[in-house]
Amino acid sequence: MSSGSLPNTQDADGLEAAVDQAIEACDGDMRSTIRALIVANEYLETEVDELMKAVSHAFVRGRFHTYSG
């Protein structure tokens, strides 16, 4: 792993704070926390899929052009 991919201390602290917030939001219940995160992840995956379809459709229709520099 390259040193550029390692999180800095501020990123790590932010991640730890987010973990604490997620656990607190589920009243300390780890199973509920994991369940909520899985549901949120599935929702985001669906959103990404829908956005990719929309961009692909726009590209085919000529409404989206790649940046050529």
VENGI-V114727 format. One record per pair of residues at least 24 apart in sequence whose C-alpha atoms are under 10 Angstrom apart, sorted by the first residue. I is the first residue (numbers start at 1). GAP is how many residues later the second one is. Records with the same first field share a line. If there is no record, write none. Layout:
# VENGI-V114727
I: GAP / GAP
This chain:
# VENGI-V114727
none
